[in-house]
Amino acid sequence: MTVDRAYRNLERPSSKDRRTGRHDRSSKLKSQRMSLVARVVWIALVLAAAPSCAPPTIPGLPREGGPIELFDGRVIPAMPELLGKRAQYELRLEWLAEKHELLLALMRSHRIEMWIVVSEEFHTDPVMQYVVPPLHYTRRRDVIVFVDAGPDGLKKYSDYWRPTEDYARFFEPLPAARNARGIQDTPTGLKALWEQYQPETIALNMGGARGHDSGLTYDTYQFLADALGSGSESRFVSAAALIEDYFDKRLPGELEPYRSLVLATDVIAQRALSNEVITPGVTQASDIKWFFEETIAELGVGGVPWFEIHVAVQRYDPDNDAMIPYVHPAPDSLVFQPGDIIHLDCGFDYLGFASDWQKVAYILRKGEETVPAGLRVALANANVVHEAFASEPRPGMTGWDATLAIANKLEGVDFLPSLYSHPIGYHGHALGPSINARNMDLSTPPDRDSVLRPGSYRSVEFSATTAVPEYGGGTVTIPMEDDAYLTTDGYIYFRPYQTEWYVIR
């Protein structure tokens, strides 16, 4: 009898007592309590003497404590300790101060004398949270101004209507009076800055190729032109190159906190691609997505996926000796089956950064004890691309230069690589040079390119397609994605890349 069951039986009167109505509740309870104590002591002694064993795994529940060892010898690392919301905020303030120290030199390198960042309520400029304290609640329109004041260095102004102590650390108020509600007359303040500094160039967040560097709306453009007055509009220039430089510039102190984000992503991904979550013939593709979503929420650190987590499936049909067309992404209702090759694409935001991660797993067929040899070769081929990505790029190369260097390293391989990596950092798809050659097509350089910056982070994303003898010569594509940082010797991965299949039974 379990302790819980004993407690449930504690006050249950006998049928005789119920019939006669002579139930002495007080004496009965006393007797039952004494009996219960004896039984609980007996159960405790039995459990203490019994050999220890792990509790059964319940799919979908969070796992606490240390590493998890699986049946195939794979060890899933322990979840790292992540920072709570307040600790994240304090750390981000430290980083913000360091980034502001770098901003004047960046502005001068791009010949920008004034940079204006504007957010509107329900239309926040993606730049805003990385140039101001990250607890920023946008009103109808908020304006931030950075000015190269020559010998006086960088001047920083804000019309933010909540002039908190943290804001006061970083910004002066615009030179305009506040009304009774504490709100400044922004046009007056902007006009005063224009007249005081007479900048030759005024950078606005427009003219870029992405949402990150093109946050300015048409209405706000007109507002700025009207507020600054005659002659100002001719000095408007794009801030896109400055924004990329600012976003892609990493601080030494960011490295280890970002590594924790990558490790947390890896832990959740490995759990998702295991029997903790997947039961062949039962588990659906949507279960993986919701396991990831709910596990991140349970961490309690404010993390959220920055894209829809999804899986893809490749299957071989032994009856027809043919590969079933690659299902990518898999529909939510797809049920995983023995023999499936599962590819997971996942990542989430934390501490102002994003992760991006792709891994593969195999579900053993009946009678199989290991992954088919051809699939092991396919994964080894993907690792060849991992090594080429790590060894060839260097700071100062353009994205296209790095692409050609990796392609040269992979020339002559007996599988088909496909490169589609991207910068990562503040955003999952961040600003910066791409290293891109889909199916090794090197015929067209990118329209826009820039140089690889030392210390910058990259999502090393690619696939390797290999013919598998066990599948009648049909091809299997192994997609991979690992986050890395650039050194003078190439890229270093934040986590060891996958070299063995994740096995499910």
ZAFILUM-808571 format. One line per 8 residues: for each residue x, y, z of C-alpha. Coordinates in steps of 0.02 Angstrom, whole numbers, plus 50000, padded with zeros to 5 digits. Example, Ala and Ser with C-alpha at 12.3 -4.5 7.8 and 13.67 -1.06 7.14 Angstrom:
BEGIN
50615:49775:50390 | 50684:49947:50357 $
// end
This chain:
BEGIN
50000:50000:50000 | 50067:50171:49955 | 50072:50314:50078 | 49947:50411:49970 | 49825:50266:49971 | 49844:50247:50158 | 49797:50430:50179 | 49646:50409:50067 $
49587:50263:50177 | 49618:50357:50338 | 49440:50412:50379 | 49340:50283:50284 | 49214:50203:50406 | 49175:50017:50391 | 49012:49957:50314 | 48961:49891:50485 $
48984:50062:50564 | 48882:50143:50426 | 48741:50015:50450 | 48731:50029:50638 | 48767:50214:50654 | 48875:50173:50806 | 49037:50236:50729 | 49148:50306:50866 $
49243:50432:50761 | 49369:50481:50892 | 49427:50307:50940 | 49421:50248:50760 | 49532:50390:50700 | 49656:50359:50840 | 49668:50176:50796 | 49687:50211:50610 $
49821:50341:50638 | 49923:50219:50741 | 49903:50088:50606 | 49952:50214:50473 | 50110:50264:50565 | 50162:50082:50578 | 50131:50054:50393 | 50225:50213:50341 $
50375:50160:50445 | 50368:49987:50367 | 50361:50061:50190 | 50507:50177:50227 | 50613:50031:50289 | 50572:49927:50136 | 50614:50070:50019 | 50778:50104:50109 $
50829:49922:50091 | 50777:49908:49909 | 50903:49939:49768 | 50893:50116:49701 | 50822:50146:49528 | 50781:50298:49424 | 50600:50356:49422 | 50506:50322:49262 $
50521:50453:49127 | 50360:50546:49092 | 50363:50624:48918 | 50346:50811:48915 | 50390:50846:49096 | 50544:50953:49136 | 50696:50860:49196 | 50786:50931:49345 $
50963:50905:49408 | 51115:50843:49318 | 51151:50763:49151 | 51034:50633:49076 | 51108:50469:49011 | 51008:50382:48876 | 51000:50199:48823 | 51123:50223:48679 $
51256:50304:48787 | 51212:50482:48737 | 51226:50602:48883 | 51119:50759:48878 | 51206:50897:48977 | 51126:50978:49128 | 51029:51138:49097 | 51141:51288:49132 $
51093:51416:49261 | 51011:51561:49170 | 50982:51736:49236 | 50814:51799:49296 | 50735:51952:49218 | 50807:52079:49340 | 50984:52008:49330 | 50971:52009:49140 $
50920:52192:49144 | 51068:52241:49254 | 51190:52147:49143 | 51118:52225:48987 | 51142:52398:49063 | 51327:52358:49084 | 51339:52303:48903 | 51243:52457:48846 $
51371:52570:48930 | 51511:52477:48840 | 51422:52488:48672 | 51394:52675:48693 | 51582:52693:48722 | 51609:52618:48549 | 51476:52717:48459 | 51569:52879:48424 $
51710:52789:48332 | 51582:52691:48231 | 51488:52850:48184 | 51648:52933:48128 | 51700:52782:48026 | 51536:52799:47931 | 51548:52990:47923 | 51389:53014:48023 $
51375:53170:48132 | 51200:53143:48200 | 51098:52983:48217 | 50913:52990:48258 | 50818:52834:48313 | 50629:52845:48324 | 50503:52720:48390 | 50315:52731:48380 $
50188:52646:48492 | 50153:52470:48426 | 50288:52498:48294 | 50451:52489:48390 | 50609:52514:48289 | 50714:52354:48307 | 50865:52463:48349 | 50784:52544:48500 $
50807:52409:48632 | 50994:52400:48593 | 51031:52586:48611 | 50927:52624:48766 | 50897:52535:48933 | 50797:52381:48885 | 50646:52423:48994 | 50575:52548:48870 $
50389:52575:48849 | 50356:52669:48689 | 50228:52808:48690 | 50153:52887:48534 | 50328:52929:48473 | 50498:52921:48562 | 50655:53002:48492 | 50837:52965:48532 $
50976:53075:48461 | 51164:53038:48456 | 51277:53183:48407 | 51462:53191:48367 | 51503:53348:48466 | 51684:53356:48409 | 51803:53384:48555 | 51658:53359:48676 $
51636:53181:48615 | 51470:53092:48598 | 51315:53184:48656 | 51156:53084:48686 | 50980:53153:48701 | 50809:53078:48732 | 50630:53140:48746 | 50580:52983:48841 $
50432:53027:48950 | 50488:52916:49095 | 50653:52999:49146 | 50710:52857:49259 | 50878:52850:49347 | 50938:52723:49219 | 50891:52839:49076 | 50979:52982:49163 $
51139:52878:49162 | 51137:52870:48973 | 51043:53021:48905 | 51014:53205:48929 | 50838:53268:48899 | 50805:53357:48735 | 50829:53546:48755 | 50642:53578:48769 $
50524:53612:48914 | 50409:53480:48985 | 50223:53508:49004 | 50121:53470:49160 | 50120:53285:49116 | 50310:53282:49100 | 50308:53266:48910 | 50429:53370:48808 $
50394:53469:48651 | 50497:53356:48538 | 50497:53465:48381 | 50565:53612:48481 | 50703:53503:48554 | 50752:53432:48385 | 50757:53604:48307 | 50871:53665:48448 $
50993:53521:48419 | 50994:53554:48232 | 51034:53737:48260 | 51165:53701:48393 | 51265:53566:48302 | 51227:53595:48116 | 51273:53415:48069 | 51327:53382:47890 $
51248:53209:47894 | 51094:53150:47989 | 51077:52961:47988 | 50902:52886:47993 | 50852:52703:48002 | 50804:52686:47820 | 50877:52623:47657 | 50932:52453:47722 $
50889:52283:47652 | 50812:52212:47811 | 50685:52260:47943 | 50823:52287:48073 | 50898:52434:47978 | 50741:52506:47898 | 50628:52541:48046 | 50585:52721:48003 $
50407:52750:47943 | 50358:52874:47808 | 50257:52976:47933 | 50405:52989:48052 | 50520:53038:47910 | 50402:53182:47872 | 50392:53226:48057 | 50583:53239:48069 $
50597:53342:47910 | 50466:53463:47974 | 50537:53472:48150 | 50718:53501:48098 | 50666:53628:47970 | 50731:53698:47807 | 50891:53622:47740 | 50892:53471:47853 $
50813:53345:47735 | 50955:53360:47609 | 51072:53295:47745 | 50973:53138:47783 | 51073:52979:47748 | 51046:52794:47780 | 51104:52726:47948 | 51103:52547:47882 $
51292:52522:47878 | 51311:52598:48051 | 51174:52487:48122 | 51256:52330:48051 | 51423:52381:48126 | 51344:52419:48294 | 51242:52258:48298 | 51381:52143:48237 $
51512:52212:48356 | 51525:52091:48502 | 51589:52127:48677 | 51708:52006:48766 | 51590:51995:48914 | 51447:51934:48805 | 51534:51771:48757 | 51498:51661:48908 $
51318:51718:48936 | 51285:51682:48752 | 51366:51511:48773 | 51239:51476:48910 | 51098:51517:48790 | 51171:51398:48661 | 51191:51261:48790 | 51012:51283:48850 $
50952:51269:48669 | 51056:51112:48646 | 50987:51031:48804 | 50806:51062:48754 | 50838:51004:48576 | 50921:50843:48633 | 50778:50807:48753 | 50654:50839:48613 $
50747:50714:48503 | 50740:50572:48628 | 50617:50447:48700 | 50577:50572:48836 | 50466:50658:48708 | 50452:50542:48558 | 50358:50377:48561 | 50356:50303:48385 $
50181:50278:48319 | 50109:50402:48446 | 50203:50567:48449 | 50159:50699:48320 | 50267:50836:48246 | 50167:50967:48341 | 50217:50884:48506 | 50398:50932:48474 $
50351:51112:48443 | 50247:51125:48601 | 50376:51034:48707 | 50502:51166:48655 | 50381:51310:48684 | 50327:51249:48855 | 50501:51202:48915 | 50566:51376:48874 $
50420:51453:48967 | 50454:51341:49118 | 50632:51408:49129 | 50555:51569:49195 | 50683:51685:49115 | 50570:51771:48988 | 50638:51672:48841 | 50530:51650:48687 $
50559:51563:48520 | 50593:51692:48384 | 50519:51581:48247 | 50401:51433:48240 | 50494:51279:48300 | 50474:51140:48173 | 50534:50970:48119 | 50561:50888:47950 $
50556:50703:47910 | 50642:50592:47782 | 50579:50414:47758 | 50633:50262:47660 | 50499:50142:47596 | 50577:49968:47598 | 50430:49891:47505 | 50464:50000:47353 $
50651:50025:47385 | 50631:50214:47370 | 50644:50371:47473 | 50480:50456:47511 | 50490:50641:47464 | 50568:50749:47600 | 50429:50818:47711 | 50492:50992:47760 $
50422:51060:47868 | 50321:50913:47929 | 50135:50946:47954 | 50083:50957:48136 | 49983:50796:48121 | 50129:50690:48057 | 50158:50540:48172 | 50339:50483:48191 $
50372:50304:48136 | 50517:50181:48151 | 50646:50220:48017 | 50611:50407:48018 | 50753:50531:48002 | 50699:50682:48103 | 50773:50855:48081 | 50735:50986:48215 $
50755:51174:48188 | 50742:51276:48348 | 50805:51429:48441 | 50748:51561:48563 | 50780:51736:48629 | 50860:51768:48798 | 50962:51912:48870 | 50938:52014:48712 $
51014:51876:48604 | 50949:51736:48494 | 51005:51557:48464 | 50978:51452:48308 | 51003:51264:48311 | 50972:51112:48200 | 51002:50930:48243 | 50953:50758:48175 $
50888:50596:48252 | 50846:50421:48191 | 50708:50305:48252 | 50768:50124:48253 | 50666:49999:48153 | 50615:49834:48229 | 50769:49725:48243 | 50892:49869:48222 $
51016:49900:48362 | 51108:50044:48279 | 51091:50172:48142 | 51122:50106:47964 | 51302:50127:47907 | 51251:50237:47760 | 51170:50362:47878 | 51326:50366:47985 $
51426:50410:47829 | 51300:50546:47788 | 51324:50625:47959 | 51513:50612:47943 | 51499:50706:47777 | 51406:50845:47866 | 51550:50853:47990 | 51669:50883:47843 $
51570:51042:47808 | 51578:51087:47993 | 51767:51081:47983 | 51777:51181:47821 | 51668:51317:47898 | 51778:51321:48052 | 51945:51326:47964 | 51929:51439:47812 $
51846:51608:47853 | 51950:51747:47930 | 51914:51922:47996 | 51922:52051:47857 | 51859:51932:47722 | 51699:51978:47636 | 51558:51855:47649 | 51587:51806:47468 $
51774:51781:47498 | 51732:51663:47642 | 51605:51571:47534 | 51735:51541:47399 | 51864:51484:47526 | 51745:51356:47601 | 51691:51298:47428 | 51873:51274:47380 $
51901:51170:47536 | 51753:51060:47491 | 51799:51038:47308 | 51798:50855:47257 | 51693:50785:47399 | 51577:50641:47353 | 51421:50723:47424 | 51327:50886:47390 $
51354:51027:47516 | 51236:51174:47522 | 51287:51331:47618 | 51162:51456:47688 | 51236:51525:47848 | 51197:51694:47923 | 51256:51811:48061 | 51175:51790:48231 $
51176:51892:48390 | 51042:52016:48440 | 50930:51932:48311 | 50920:51755:48247 | 50940:51817:48070 | 51058:51959:48110 | 51139:52094:48005 | 51307:52058:47926 $
51387:51964:47781 | 51309:51801:47725 | 51408:51646:47679 | 51293:51573:47551 | 51307:51447:47409 | 51149:51345:47392 | 51194:51177:47313 | 51368:51252:47287 $
51305:51374:47156 | 51447:51502:47144 | 51384:51592:46990 | 51315:51749:47073 | 51399:51853:47210 | 51278:51938:47330 | 51209:52110:47288 | 51260:52173:47461 $
51414:52115:47555 | 51522:52168:47700 | 51670:52103:47797 | 51680:51973:47935 | 51713:52059:48100 | 51827:51983:48232 | 51727:51910:48375 | 51563:51915:48278 $
51440:51771:48298 | 51377:51662:48157 | 51245:51531:48136 | 51341:51401:48037 | 51196:51332:47937 | 51212:51209:47793 | 51163:51037:47732 | 51254:50887:47659 $
51162:50769:47541 | 51230:50592:47524 | 51179:50435:47429 | 51138:50296:47552 | 51165:50115:47492 | 51040:50044:47616 | 50907:50154:47537 | 50933:50092:47360 $
51054:50233:47324 | 50923:50363:47372 | 50989:50523:47446 | 50975:50585:47624 | 51001:50767:47671 | 51080:50807:47838 | 51041:50988:47887 | 51146:51063:48025 $
51153:51228:48117 | 51277:51275:48253 | 51318:51444:48329 | 51501:51498:48324 | 51613:51650:48348 | 51752:51713:48236 | 51935:51717:48288 | 52095:51751:48192 $
52105:51562:48163 | 51927:51540:48102 | 51762:51498:48184 | 51750:51414:48354 | 51587:51327:48394 | 51502:51372:48558 | 51456:51188:48580 | 51533:51032:48503 $
51440:50994:48342 | 51342:50833:48323 | 51452:50685:48271 | 51337:50541:48320 | 51155:50511:48279 | 51028:50545:48414 | 50942:50376:48426 | 50760:50343:48472 $
50680:50172:48493 $
// end
